[in-house]
Amino acid sequence: MTRLSLAIASSAVFGALASVLAALPLSFPFPVIPYLKFDVAEIPVFLAFLGFGPIPGFISALTYWGILNLVGEFVPIGPAMKFLAVVSTLTGIWAGLRLSRSYRLGVPLCFTLGITLRVLVMTLANYVVLVILFPEFLEFAAYMVSHSLGVQLEAGLSALILVLVFTAIYNALHVFLSLVPSIFLLNFMIRDGLFLSFARPWFYARIKRKG
């Protein structure tokens, strides 16, 4: 089996693992908007991306999306939103690697662009869901924010802005929740010789060349 075939096969396994983790009771709600949940299911997808590169990473995300459409919640909107969140983050990280000129600046830039692109994409996606596809859901979201903050908030422009702002905060935090453990696990796999037959993960090989 070639290195590329091994990477692609492994990425599908990581995507399936992400779906298994999503089905387990390992998530916890974002306090302000409890229907938004932090979970560890994105970590295998980030591992596939950091370890093997963009194509295996996106294949892993696609596998994750496909399985969520079979076993996930609020199908097809829920899996589609998760797919957009993950792919936009991976794209931001990839752009950071393309633009960075040194290792010292590369990692912060990857984090920054990953967060920025995810927030922008998910803000637009949530606007479409709340305003165009399911406007009645905005009232429910406004109620949850009102209950969490202890304020009276009617469904309208102010409620929409507040929901989108807190959703953006949630997405920014989720990048850290997914990316930091992924880097830690990647380093653990390298140290213990568990990174298959690859001498160096794609992310480190790419960023070291910049340094």
C-alpha positions as CSV (number, residue, x, y, z in Angstrom):
1,M,0.0,0.0,0.0
2,T,1.4,3.4,-1.0
3,R,1.7,6.3,1.4
4,L,-1.2,8.1,-0.3
5,S,-3.4,5.0,-0.2
6,L,-2.6,4.5,3.5
7,A,-3.3,8.2,4.2
8,I,-6.7,8.1,2.4
9,A,-7.7,4.8,4.1
10,S,-6.7,6.2,7.5
11,S,-8.7,9.4,6.9
12,A,-11.8,7.3,6.3
13,V,-11.2,5.5,9.6
14,F,-10.7,8.8,11.4
15,G,-14.0,10.1,9.9
16,A,-15.8,7.0,11.1
17,L,-14.2,7.4,14.6
18,A,-15.5,10.9,14.7
19,S,-19.0,9.7,14.1
20,V,-18.7,7.1,16.9
21,L,-17.5,9.8,19.3
22,A,-20.4,12.0,18.2
23,A,-22.8,9.2,19.2
24,L,-21.3,8.8,22.7
25,P,-22.5,11.0,25.6
26,L,-19.3,13.1,25.6
27,S,-20.7,16.5,24.7
28,F,-21.6,19.4,27.0
29,P,-23.8,22.4,26.2
30,F,-22.6,26.0,25.6
31,P,-24.2,27.7,28.7
32,V,-25.7,30.7,26.9
33,I,-27.2,28.7,24.0
34,P,-27.6,25.1,25.3
35,Y,-28.6,23.6,22.0
36,L,-25.0,24.3,20.9
37,K,-22.8,21.6,22.3
38,F,-19.1,21.2,22.6
39,D,-17.9,17.7,21.6
40,V,-14.7,15.8,21.0
41,A,-15.9,14.3,17.7
42,E,-14.0,16.8,15.6
43,I,-10.7,15.7,17.0
44,P,-10.2,12.6,14.7
45,V,-10.9,14.8,11.7
46,F,-8.3,17.3,12.8
47,L,-5.8,14.5,13.4
48,A,-6.4,13.2,9.9
49,F,-5.8,16.7,8.5
50,L,-2.7,17.5,10.6
51,G,-1.2,14.1,10.1
52,F,-1.8,13.4,6.5
53,G,-2.7,16.6,4.8
54,P,-5.7,18.5,3.3
55,I,-7.1,15.8,1.0
56,P,-7.2,13.1,3.7
57,G,-8.5,15.7,6.2
58,F,-11.4,16.6,3.9
59,I,-12.1,13.0,3.1
60,S,-12.3,12.4,6.9
61,A,-14.7,15.3,7.3
62,L,-16.8,14.0,4.4
63,T,-17.0,10.6,6.0
64,Y,-18.0,12.2,9.2
65,W,-20.8,14.1,7.5
66,G,-22.0,11.1,5.6
67,I,-22.4,9.0,8.7
68,L,-24.0,11.8,10.7
69,N,-26.7,11.9,8.0
70,L,-27.5,8.4,9.0
71,V,-27.3,8.5,12.7
72,G,-27.1,12.3,13.6
73,E,-29.7,14.7,14.9
74,F,-31.7,17.3,12.9
75,V,-30.8,15.7,9.6
76,P,-29.9,17.1,7.1
77,I,-29.3,20.5,8.7
78,G,-27.4,19.4,11.8
79,P,-24.8,17.3,9.8
80,A,-24.5,20.0,7.2
81,M,-23.8,22.7,9.8
82,K,-21.2,20.4,11.5
83,F,-19.6,19.8,8.1
84,L,-19.4,23.5,7.3
85,A,-17.9,24.2,10.7
86,V,-15.2,21.6,10.4
87,V,-14.3,22.2,6.8
88,S,-14.1,26.0,7.2
89,T,-11.7,25.5,10.2
90,L,-9.5,23.1,8.2
91,T,-9.5,25.6,5.2
92,G,-8.5,28.4,7.5
93,I,-5.6,26.3,9.0
94,W,-4.5,25.4,5.5
95,A,-4.6,29.0,4.4
96,G,-2.5,29.9,7.5
97,L,0.2,27.4,6.4
98,R,0.2,28.8,2.9
99,L,0.6,32.3,4.1
100,S,3.0,31.8,6.9
101,R,6.7,32.5,6.4
102,S,8.1,31.0,9.7
103,Y,7.3,28.4,12.3
104,R,7.0,31.1,15.0
105,L,4.3,32.9,13.1
106,G,2.7,30.0,11.4
107,V,1.0,28.3,14.3
108,P,-0.7,31.5,15.6
109,L,-1.7,32.4,12.0
110,C,-3.2,28.9,11.5
111,F,-5.3,29.3,14.7
112,T,-6.4,32.8,13.8
113,L,-7.5,32.0,10.3
114,G,-9.1,28.7,11.4
115,I,-11.2,30.6,13.9
116,T,-11.9,33.6,11.7
117,L,-13.1,31.5,8.7
118,R,-15.2,29.2,10.9
119,V,-16.9,32.2,12.6
120,L,-17.6,33.9,9.3
121,V,-19.0,30.8,7.6
122,M,-21.0,29.7,10.5
123,T,-22.4,33.2,11.1
124,L,-23.7,33.2,7.5
125,A,-25.0,29.6,7.8
126,N,-26.8,30.4,11.0
127,Y,-28.3,33.5,9.4
128,V,-29.7,31.4,6.6
129,V,-31.1,28.8,9.0
130,L,-32.7,31.3,11.4
131,V,-33.9,33.9,8.9
132,I,-34.6,32.0,5.7
133,L,-35.1,28.3,6.3
134,F,-36.5,28.1,9.8
135,P,-37.5,31.6,11.1
136,E,-39.6,30.1,13.8
137,F,-36.4,28.7,15.4
138,L,-35.2,32.2,16.1
139,E,-37.9,32.6,18.7
140,F,-36.6,29.4,20.4
141,A,-33.0,30.6,20.2
142,A,-34.0,34.0,21.6
143,Y,-35.8,32.3,24.5
144,M,-32.7,30.2,25.4
145,V,-30.5,33.3,25.4
146,S,-33.0,35.2,27.4
147,H,-33.3,32.4,30.0
148,S,-29.5,32.0,30.2
149,L,-28.8,35.7,30.6
150,G,-31.8,36.6,32.7
151,V,-33.1,39.2,30.3
152,Q,-36.2,39.7,28.3
153,L,-35.5,39.3,24.7
154,E,-38.1,39.2,21.9
155,A,-37.5,37.5,18.6
156,G,-36.3,40.2,16.2
157,L,-33.2,41.9,14.9
158,S,-31.7,42.4,18.4
159,A,-32.3,38.7,19.2
160,L,-30.8,37.6,15.9
161,I,-27.7,39.7,16.5
162,L,-27.3,38.4,20.0
163,V,-27.7,34.8,18.9
164,L,-25.2,35.2,16.1
165,V,-22.7,36.9,18.4
166,F,-22.9,34.1,21.0
167,T,-22.8,31.5,18.3
168,A,-19.6,33.1,17.0
169,I,-18.1,32.9,20.5
170,Y,-19.1,29.2,20.7
171,N,-17.5,28.4,17.4
172,A,-14.3,30.2,18.3
173,L,-14.0,28.3,21.5
174,H,-14.7,25.0,19.7
175,V,-11.7,25.5,17.5
176,F,-9.5,25.5,20.6
177,L,-11.4,22.5,22.1
178,S,-10.7,20.5,18.9
179,L,-7.3,21.7,17.7
180,V,-5.3,21.8,21.0
181,P,-6.1,18.2,21.9
182,S,-5.5,17.1,18.3
183,I,-1.9,18.6,18.4
184,F,-1.3,17.0,21.8
185,L,-2.5,13.6,20.6
186,L,-0.4,14.0,17.4
187,N,2.7,14.7,19.5
188,F,1.9,11.6,21.6
189,M,1.5,9.4,18.6
190,I,4.9,10.7,17.2
191,R,6.7,10.1,20.5
192,D,5.4,6.6,20.9
193,G,5.9,5.6,17.2
194,L,2.2,5.2,16.6
195,F,2.1,7.5,13.5
196,L,1.9,4.6,11.0
197,S,4.9,4.5,8.6
198,F,5.1,8.3,8.2
199,A,8.4,9.8,9.3
200,R,6.8,13.2,10.1
201,P,3.1,14.3,10.1
202,W,2.1,16.6,7.2
203,F,1.5,19.6,9.4
204,Y,5.0,19.6,11.0
205,A,6.7,18.7,7.7
206,R,4.9,21.7,6.0
207,I,5.5,24.2,8.8
208,K,9.2,23.2,9.4
209,R,9.9,24.0,5.8
210,K,8.6,27.5,6.4
211,G,10.9,27.9,9.4
